[in-house]
Every structure is written in C-alpha cells, then in structure tokens.
Amino acid sequence: MTTYIIRRTLMAFPLLFLITIISFGMMQMAPGDPTALMMDPMIKQENLAAYKEAYGLNDNVIVQYVRWLGNMIQGNFGESLIRQGVPVSELILARLPNTLILMIVSSVIAFLISIPLGVISATKRNSLTDYSITFVSFLGVATPNFWIGLVLIMFMSVHMGWFPTGGVATLGEPFSIWDRIHHLILPAFVLATADMAGLTRYSRSSMLEVLRQDYIRTAKANGFKNGTVIFKHGLRNGLIPIITIIGLMLPSFIGGSVIIESIFAWPGIGLLFVEAAFQRDYPVIMAVVVIAASLVVIGNLIADILYAIVDPRIEY
Amino acid sequence: MTLSGRNLTVNEPLLIEEKQEFAHESIWKVMLRKFLKNKLAVIGAIILVIIIASAIFAPWLAPQDPSKQVLLDKLSPPGEKYILGADNLGRDVLSRLLYGARVSLLVGFTSVAGSIFIGTMIGAIAGYYGGKLDAILMRFVDAVISFPSLFLLITLVTIFDPSLMTLIFVFAVFGWTGTARLVRGEFLALRSSEFVLAARTLGIKNSRIIFSHILPNAMGPIIVSATLGVGGVILGEAALSYLGLGIQPPIPSWGNMLQSAQNPQIMLGAWWYPLLPGFMILITVLSFNFVGDGLRDAFDPKINE
C-alpha cells in the first residue's frame, strides 16, 4: 500500500515537469519580448539593453527556463506586467478563496443532484423515468453552460429580480452571510451543471453494476426492504468508483470556472485569467495555467490513492 | 406446365444466389442497417444534414445581409419583416444564425480533420513501435491532457491573436490527445494479430503495415471520435467567442451572438434573442453526439441488431 502510494506519487513528477516545459514553451512563442510591454517606447537603446541584461533576457533559453522553474517552486511567479510591481502570487492568493468557495459549493450541488438521479435511474432501469433522466443528461452534455447561465440571469435576475446578476456581495453593504449565499446560488448551480450529466450517467452505471451482485440478491431474499437494500447495501459500494470521478471532474470544474466567473463577474482565478488574457499579462497567464494543470495532476493522484484505500480488492 | 416447370428450375439457383449474397453482404451495409435502426442517431443525422445544407446555402437562404444594420428596427420581435427578429444593431437574427452555422461547422470540421490526422499519426507510431518511443509520446499526451482545455485554448489564442485561422489551428493542435490514446490502444491490440504477423513475415515495410493493414481496422473508433470531436469543438468555439476571445465581430458566430446578448437592453427588451444561438449550439452538438453514439454501436460487432 505504502509502496503503491510512493510509486504513484513519484509518477506525478515527470508529468509536472513536462507541464512546466510546455507552459514555458508557449510563453516563448508569444510575439515580442516582455520589455516591449513594460517599457516606455521612447527608451534609449543602451538603457533597453541594460534592462534586458538585468532581467536575464539575454541568457540562453535553457538558463531562463531553469531560473523560471526555480523561482516558481519557491512560490515566486514574477510580477504582473500590467499592474507593475505587484507579485503574481499576491494577485492569485487574493482571488483564490472566491474560486474555492464556488468550486466546493458547486461540487456539493452536483453530487446532491446527480447521485440520487443516477440511483433512481438504475433502480428503475428501462422505465420512463430512466429514459427521461438519460435524455436530460444527453441534453446537459450538449448544452453550453454559459448559455444556461445567461438564460438564468435573464429570467431569474433581470426579469424576476430574485437573484443578483453578479459579484460576490452587494457593494457598499456590510458583510452578511445571507447576502453572500444569495450571490453564490446562481453561479454555483450553473458551474455544477457542467458535470451533472456525466456524474448522473456514471453513478447510474456504477449502481447497476452493484445491483447485479449476489449479495444484493441475498439481502433481498432475506426480506430486507427494497429501500434498505438499495441505500444501505447498494449505494455504499456503488459510491466507491465515484470517488475517482472527483479527480476527473477537477479539470472541467477549473475550466468551467473561467467562463462562469466571467458571466457572473465573480472575482476568482478564472476571471483573473480572462482579464490577464485580454491585457496580454503573460506572467499572470502562465502562472494560472501552470497552477491549473498541476491541480489536475494532483487531483488525479489523490483520486487514485483514495480509490486504492477505499477498495480493498485492488492489488498493488 | 412446361412454363411453370422451367420457372421452378430457373428460380431455384436464383434463390440460393440471393442467400449467398446476403451472407456476403459488405460490412458497411451491415453497419448502415444497424445505424438506421437507432432512431435517435437517424434523427440526429437528418438534423445535421439540414444544418450543413443551410450553412452551405446561407447566402441564398438568408433573407438579409447578416451585417446590414437598420437601427430603426433594432430589437424588433420575431414577425413578418424579421422572421426571428432583429438584434440590438437592427441586424436580421435569422441571417446571422445561418452565417454563424458556417463559422461553427467550418471550425468544427477543419480542426477535427487536423486533430484526427495528428492524433492518428502519433497514436499509430506509439502503438505500433511500442517501447521507449511509446512511453515518451504517451507521457507527453498525459501532460497535454492535464491542462484544462479552456486555459490552454485561451493562452494560445492570446499568443496568436484570435481569428478564424488561429481558432482552427488551436483546436487542431490541442484536440488530438484523445484520438492518439484511442488509436494507440487499437494498434497495441492489433499489432500482434495474425494478419500483421503474416504481413511482417512477408517482409512488408512497416509504413505499409501501419497504413494499409492496421489502420483500416481501426477506422471505426476513429470515425466515432471525429464525430464526437466536432461537437466538442463547436462548444469550445462558442465558449471562446462568447468570452470575446474567439471569432471577432462583425463576423457572426453563435458564440459572439451570445456575447452581444449579454446586454441589459436585450435582456429586458428582447428575451427571445439570447435563446436562439444557444438553441442552435444545443441541437447541433446534440445531433453530433447522437450520430456519434449511433456509429459507435454500428461499428461494435458485439452489439447485435
């Protein structure tokens, strides 16, 4: 078990290393060099050369990469080109809590809606309910979730006035937990829709697999109530594979946050990233990309390890 | 009597021949028959044909020039003059949807053609040769897959400036990883099969074995992944254009129509407008997914009719 965890963790390192190389390579493709954005265009050639020397831009690409990697491991992502002098790590840390709250709440929503739907679908297999749930999840996969967000803002916020159209809190009002929740409901729900369809189908097939097992039949034969069999005997085992899905959901959650935060003006990492993209603030862009990809690798790692812990049938 | 007798003798071999023909029915015919039995896939295919045809014939079908602005008619509701209404600059929404279909399908088909090509090449090489080369290529695939797609797409778009060509390039260069994994799996399974061993013993060149012997056997999954891929790219293009990082106005695309819909004037005065481009994206992607699933079942010999 311990050797498996160590081996699996070690496997993640080459992947993280490749991620930094790909990210650095993309940054090298950007046209112009950073001095073009930072400096006064009227600067004298000698001064420009001095700046380039000071920032190490004349060095060999490999030297630049190693220096960048070394700084990044120490948590130094450089400074923002647009907001000069502000460290990128500071910008990211300031936005991180908002993104985390949004992601945690929407994953809870996704689980609370999808798993019961999947269980119902599996227990009433091939019924009208099952077909309707399957069809709706097909629709869900094909629907752009920013469109769901847009339509919900239009009807629920603009026309009905039930929810605010965006932001984390009402401006100019003292902090109140209800106000925060009020602002959180729509974006969290829309972000959750991104994964609900997949999660429903996944829990359906996982549950079907479990309901086919001998011990379920034994439990039924022993006269346990149907509900007890499904929820106590079935669901417990049916949930095991769903743990891995949490790791696999992470990329689409992180990716989805970009677009959901933009629609709802939610000041998180995703919105920071889109703002940076519009301003060509490359240090911020690269930092967010590397962090996002690393989170995905770490998420998969945690899912694999959890899966090994929870399911004793897995051999190492 | 003689006539009917002759008929019998003539008919008998004919019947046998018919039976033999049935047994020798080509694999494509079997697949087509299986596909046609899947109602959702057939409906999806019909909708796709309609959408593709209306995209091709957009200049003839569109009632107006999609960029003609009639400011007096702005936000006209659907009616006689504008079948699906006019947008906030007084442009005909139906015409813009038709031209938007061109953009979505063009980006979808061309970039998927590119990504399928790259993915098939890399997957075939990795799966056929195996060993160290396979390990290196697949770790690279793992790394690319780790980037959440929108982050990678947005980064590349900011580096190369958003335009139609950039979008096609970015989706092609990013989207090949899934196909590569799939094709590698097929090649791994097929490379030790008898017909490949036979070809090797005959001294046939590796490149010929890859392309003429193994690849045709892996076509099914590749076609399925291409079909599902087009739907995925259409969703991605819409998301980028919606953020303002994709197709730039005045060229209409479903995504940038939704971007312009995010305007209080439209939200209050023309609730129907934001529904339309999203609905087009939804039915197009849904149809691609239905057709893809239908093809998957048709190609799967384990699923009986």
Interface residues (C-beta under 8 A of the other chain):
Chain A: P14 L15 L18 I19 I22 M26 M29 A30 P31 F138 L139 V141 A142 T143 P144 F146 W147 L150 V151 I153 M154 F155 V158 H159 P251 S252 I254 G255 G256 V258 I259 S262 I263 F273 V274 A277 F278 R280 I285 M286 V288 V289 A292 A293 S294 V296 V297 N300
Chain B: R139 F140 D142 A143 V144 S146 F147 P148 S149 L150 F151 L152 I154 T155 L156 V157 T158 I159 F160 G231 L235 A238 A239 Y242 L243 G244 L245 L258 A261 Q262 P264 M267 L268 W271 P274 L275 P277 G278 I281 L282 I283 V285 L286 N289 F290
